[in-house]
Amino acid sequence: MSGIGRDTFEQYIRNYAPNMYRLALAMLHSREDAEDAVGEAVLAAYEKRRTLRSQDSFKPWIMQITANEARKIYGKNKRITPMEDVEAYMPVFKDERHELWDVVVQLAPAYREVIILYFYERFSVKEIGKILHVPEGTVKSRLSRGKKALRGMLEE
């Protein structure tokens, strides 16, 4: 298969936009920046849609592009939004375990990314490695350290 058509692309974007936004918001801690990252990711993906080898790989592909765009924005801004601002956007996720999300977003960015991609987005370690451009071993160690940090924060 050589890429995907416009209609299919639009449908996939509608399906995965909440996932893209959740990842970008967790990485950037800013609603506006997350929206910018998703918008830039959609534009970049649309321009590259013909390079997609399989429709089955659309979600990891678009999440990788979203993570890359979020990193670009983070690098430009280097600003931190207070946690109260992030909490204001919680209902978007329809997460029944808000208290856990509150703790997850407090993790260091490297741990937060892998925890969200693994537990919330259900990506495999291999897929997360591709999305974040890191070796699988790094993903495993970040998951382990992130879970340990979560346990410590939840026990407080």
Secondary structure, DSSP 4 states (H G I P E B T S, - for coil): -----HHHHHHHHHHHHHHHHHHHHHHH--HHHHHHHHHHHHHHHHHHGGG---GGGHHHHHHHHHHHHHHHHHHHH-----HHHHHTTGGGG--S-HHHHHHHTTS-HHHHHHHIIIIIS---HHHHHHHHT--HHHHHHHHHHHHHHHHHHHH-
